[in-house]
Amino acid sequence: MVNDDWQRCVAFHGHVCPGLAIGYKAVQIALGELATGDSPRHRSSATPTDGAGNVFGAGAGCAAPG
């Protein structure tokens, strides 16, 4: 079964590409390392990769066709 977060990221990004997969996994690792608990105050409605482009300098968009 495919993760709902992954499906939302694909829908947001518009297609599956290597950059999306790498960014998704990197954000999962970072969130795991930075986790401070399960407090609702630390939750966000944003998908895990919404800000990954800005963090990793990919603000110009995806280079993959499609």
Backbone torsions as a table, in degrees:
resi	resn	phi	psi	omega
1	MET	NA	135.8	-178.4
2	VAL	-84.5	138.3	-179.7
3	ASN	-62.1	136.7	178.8
4	ASP	-61.9	-36.4	178.0
5	ASP	-61.4	-42.0	178.6
6	TRP	-61.4	-45.1	179.9
7	GLN	-61.3	-40.7	178.3
8	ARG	-66.3	-38.0	178.6
9	CYS	-65.2	-42.5	178.0
10	VAL	-62.3	-43.5	179.4
11	ALA	-62.8	-41.3	-179.7
12	PHE	-66.6	-44.2	-175.9
13	HIS	-77.1	-31.5	176.8
14	GLY	105.7	-19.1	179.1
15	HIS	-168.2	165.7	176.1
16	VAL	-91.7	132.9	176.5
17	CYS	-150.9	165.8	-179.7
18	PRO	-58.7	-37.1	180.0
19	GLY	-63.7	-39.1	177.8
20	LEU	-65.5	-44.4	-179.7
21	ALA	-62.6	-44.5	179.6
22	ILE	-65.6	-45.6	179.5
23	GLY	-63.2	-40.5	178.9
24	TYR	-61.2	-47.8	-179.1
25	LYS	-66.4	-40.9	179.4
26	ALA	-61.5	-41.6	179.9
27	VAL	-68.9	-37.5	176.0
28	GLN	-59.6	-44.9	179.6
29	ILE	-64.0	-46.2	-179.4
30	ALA	-62.0	-43.3	179.0
31	LEU	-63.3	-36.8	176.8
32	GLY	-64.8	-39.0	179.9
33	GLU	-73.3	-31.6	-175.7
34	LEU	-96.8	0.1	-176.3
35	ALA	-56.7	132.6	-179.7
36	THR	-117.6	10.0	-178.8
37	GLY	128.1	-175.0	-176.7
38	ASP	-109.2	38.3	-180.0
39	SER	-74.8	132.9	177.8
40	PRO	-57.9	-24.7	-179.9
41	ARG	-67.8	-21.1	180.0
42	HIS	-97.3	3.1	-178.9
43	ARG	-89.6	155.9	178.7
44	SER	-137.5	151.6	175.9
45	SER	-87.3	-2.2	179.6
46	ALA	-74.1	150.9	175.0
47	THR	-76.1	157.1	-175.9
48	PRO	-57.2	-26.7	-176.7
49	THR	-103.2	7.1	179.8
50	ASP	-54.3	-42.4	-177.7
51	GLY	-103.1	1.2	-175.7
52	ALA	-62.7	-35.0	179.5
53	GLY	-62.0	-39.9	178.6
54	ASN	-69.3	-39.9	-179.0
55	VAL	-65.1	-42.7	-174.8
56	PHE	-96.6	9.5	175.4
57	GLY	75.9	24.0	-178.8
58	ALA	-107.7	35.3	-175.8
59	GLY	-65.3	-15.7	-178.0
60	ALA	-77.4	-8.8	178.8
61	GLY	107.8	176.7	-176.7
62	CYS	-77.2	140.7	178.7
63	ALA	-92.2	-8.2	-177.9
64	ALA	-76.6	143.6	176.7
65	PRO	-69.5	149.8	175.2
66	GLY	113.4	NA	NA
